């Protein structure tokens, strides 16, 4: 089964956006889930410092992206976009330089409409000017939203920005935020490095569950250079419990989602830091095969998502997920994973070996929690 999935990923990847970026899902930070429009230069500089000082950057979180509300207007003469002079008095180029000096990458936000979602100047009709400006500013990433449009299809409005970015010498990761309205996984690979598959996530359990459900049949459309994006992480924002955030993070990791932190990393709890910096869970997300997990089993409120991995010992990773409010016993049969025989089992969240399993594996999964395990052929490791 997983060999078949791997072949599909390779075939689709041949049609991916040819900018050489996004060979693995991007990891970084975005202010929207925590700050909304209440951003400024000081917050961004402090966050850049914190990405480095906390070890998050070393763990792979290297993109520091602005979201909506950094813009204020367009220059009447040149039509170039102007940053809000109150929030960003030093200007975007200075901020980009500061972020780059930390060894990080810098991202901006715009919209395939006349205005952004918060009423700031959009890029519709200004794609060439904005792409050139972004390249001159040396940005590395563009999130492109879908508000206040002229009523035309996203299939019409997104390609012009993609083409304008591709004309620049500076290569810029292109993140489409079309909200999954016209099934972008079917047409966006030649246009973007990733595309949102749903509306915005909220910091509560049922939002996370609803968005997860929409990822169930999308695995074959993802791969190196082209990723399904179920929206940013809510881990650490306070609306869910620690074990619920752990489930959120583990599932986003195995889905090969972009891992964009959305909390205040200058004031993280130890639980938040432990979740976000787990090297073995991150390794699943960043695995070189780039195979997005498929849901291989679902029984009422129990389900199992699994994907083949190559790095740190080839095998299959499975997330056993209990959505119920009580502990449940979840079993995954090896034939559903495309494996057989004796398998070494490793708990990736707790980073411990669990012994050998044959034919199937059963775990007692606490309420609203996950068990994330990796199966490796025991015979090949003797």
C-alpha positions, -999 to 999 in steps of 0.1 A, spaced: 0 0 0 27 25 10 48 17 -21 17 26 -41 13 59 -22 49 67 -27 46 62 -65 16 86 -66 35 112 -47 64 110 -72 41 114 -101 23 144 -87 55 160 -76 68 161 -112 41 188 -117 50 208 -86 59 245 -87 94 247 -101 110 270 -76 131 244 -58 114 254 -24 94 234 1 110 201 -4 99 195 32 70 212 50 80 246 62 84 252 99 82 285 116 59 310 134 30 332 124 14 358 147 -23 356 136 -36 329 160 -22 348 190 -21 385 180 -45 390 151 -40 426 139 -22 436 171 13 432 157 43 456 156 80 457 150 89 451 186 68 418 188 85 405 156 120 413 168 113 397 202 100 367 185 130 364 163 152 365 194 130 339 211 131 315 181 168 314 186 171 315 224 145 288 230 161 264 206 130 264 183 151 276 153 176 248 159 147 224 160 137 235 125 113 265 130 131 290 108 103 310 91 91 341 109 61 352 89 39 383 92 2 380 86 -25 406 79 -22 443 91 14 451 84 3 472 54 -12 507 54 -15 520 18 0 522 -16 23 550 -28 2 572 -51 30 576 -76 48 542 -77 18 521 -65 42 502 -42 29 488 -10 37 508 22 42 493 56 22 507 85 46 535 98 33 533 133 36 496 137 67 492 117 86 525 119 119 510 107 103 496 76 101 460 63 136 459 47 152 467 81 131 440 98 139 415 72 176 422 77 172 418 114 154 384 111 180 372 85 208 382 109 194 356 133 197 329 107 160 329 101 138 334 70 111 361 67 76 359 54 49 384 44 12 383 38 -10 396 10 -43 388 -6 -56 378 -41 -83 405 -38 -86 443 -37 -82 443 0 -69 419 26 -93 402 51 -88 432 75 -93 458 48 -56 466 40 -44 470 4 -46 437 -15 -25 426 -45 -52 420 -71 -40 439 -102 -7 447 -85 9 413 -86 40 424 -107 47 454 -85 42 435 -53 63 405 -63 91 428 -74 89 447 -41 89 415 -20 120 403 -39 137 437 -34 130 434 3 145 399 3 115 381 17 114 343 17 78 334 20 44 348 9 10 338 24 -17 348 -1 -52 351 12 -86 351 -6 -107 381 8 -125 410 -10 -122 396 -45 -137 406 -78 -158 375 -79 -136 356 -103 -124 321 -95 -92 315 -74 -80 296 -104 -79 329 -122 -66 351 -94 -38 330 -80 -17 322 -111 -7 359 -117 10 362 -84 27 328 -88 40 339 -122 51 373 -109 71 356 -81 87 332 -105 101 361 -125 121 373 -96 157 362 -90 149 358 -53 130 325 -49 99 330 -26 79 302 -10 43 306 -22 16 297 3 -20 298 -11 -47 305 14 -77 298 -8 -95 279 21 -101 248 0 -131 264 -17 -123 250 -52 -103 219 -42 -69 235 -48 -51 202 -44 -64 193 -78 -50 224 -96 -25 242 -73 6 221 -75 21 240 -105 12 273 -89 20 271 -52 42 252 -27 13 247 -3 -24 254 -2 -49 257 26 -74 229 25 -100 245 49 -112 276 66 -94 291 96 -86 269 126 -98 281 161 -83 273 194 -108 247 205 -111 209 202 -140 208 178 -124 231 153 -93 209 153 -115 177 148 -135 193 120 -103 203 101 -87 169 106 -117 152 91 -113 172 59 -78 158 54 -89 122 51 -87 118 14 -59 142 4 -27 122 9 -21 115 -28 -19 152 -36 10 160 -12 47 155 -16 80 174 -17 74 209 -30 36 206 -27 18 204 6 -18 203 19 -21 229 46 -48 224 73 -38 258 89 -15 269 116 -9 254 150 -29 264 181 -5 247 205 1 269 235 -27 294 231 -48 281 260 -80 269 244 -72 232 247 -57 210 273 -21 197 270 -30 162 258 -54 178 232 -25 200 219 -3 169 218 -29 152 196 -31 183 174 6 185 169 12 147 163 -15 146 137 -3 178 119 32 163 119 22 130 103 -1 148 78 31 166 66 14 199 73 34 231 75 42 235 112 37 272 119 36 280 156 8 304 165 14 312 202 36 337 221 69 319 221 85 345 244 63 331 272 58 294 265 50 268 292 73 238 295 45 216 283 41 237 251 79 237 245 80 200 250 53 194 225 67 217 198 103 206 202 99 168 203 126 158 178 111 124 170 77 139 161 93 166 141 113 140 122 81 124 110 70 157 96 103 164 79 109 128 66 126 128 32 99 107 16 73 134 22 44 109 24 13 124 40 -6 101 63 -38 83 53 -65 73 77 -62 35 76 -88 27 103 -118 44 119 -142 28 143 -166 53 160 -144 77 179 -112 58 174 -90 61 143 -55 54 131 -35 75 107 -3 61 92 25 69 68 57 53 56 90 70 66 126 66 56 147 86 80 161 74 114 153 38 105 128 30 77 94 20 88 58 30 93 45 56 118 10 53 131 -10 77 152 -37 60 173 -62 87 180 -90 86 206 -116 113 202 -138 101 230 -141 115 265 -130 82 281 -100 60 276 -102 35 248 -83 5 236 -72 9 200 -58 -19 179 -41 -15 145 -36 -46 124 -3 -48 106 -20 -57 73 -37 -23 73 -2 -8 75 13 -29 47 37 -46 71 40 -81 86 61 -103 109 78 -91 141 80 -53 144 100 -33 168 77 -6 183 89 28 195 68 54 213 78 87 195 61 111 220 78 96 250 109 85 230 111 50 244 112 15 229 81 -6 236 94 -40 225 83 -63 197 47 -68 183 34 -94 159 4 -91 135 -11 -62 154 -5 -35 181 -29 -24 208 -26 7 230 -47 21 258 -52 56 246 -64 82 271 -94 105 264 -88 130 236 -53 118 232 -29 100 208 -3 73 209 23 78 182 44 48 174 69 37 148 71 2 135 104 -12 122 111 -47 109 127 -66 137 145 -90 115 163 -63 95 175 -47 128 191 -79 142 
